[in-house]
Amino acid sequence: MKFIADTNLLSELIVRRPSASVVRWVRENEDDLAVSWVTIAELRKGVSLHPDARRQAELGALVDRLESNFYDPQQIPFTSSTATEFGRVVSARKRSGQPISWPDTVIAAQASEVGLTVATRTTKDFPDVPTVNPWDEKAPGENTGG
């Protein structure tokens, strides 16, 4: 396992016309990709808020499939050391004047604790950990953050 998915990565996989570069990147890295519980929670929230019941059911089935393929709470746990890392990330970002959402903080803390690279479209949201942008077809692979 080398990567932890930001929610925007998995969200891209369930839109009607996902980015070809994202689909290709996920296929090439699926054995090395893990998902945090916070990403599953964010996806479930989005599905439950969808106004069309039929599309809601379709999206729910897609999220079920993503969850069964990429989510393993044993690989990406939320432990007391993750909570400590969460606090460190929040305080460092607050001191630097760069706020961070709590879901991104959880993902950053888990990535830092387990030694993973965050796969995200918004690399600027994760300056404290290594990132890769699967939307950027010219990306050499991993970035060192931000």
ABEGO torsion letter per residue (X at the ends): XABBBBAAAAAAAABABBBAAAAAAAAAAAAABBBBAAAAAAAAAAAAABABAAAAAAAAAAAAAAAAAABBAAABBBBAAAAAAAAAAAAAAAAAGBBBBAAAAAAAAAAAAAGBBBBBABAAABAABBBBBAABAABAEBBAEX
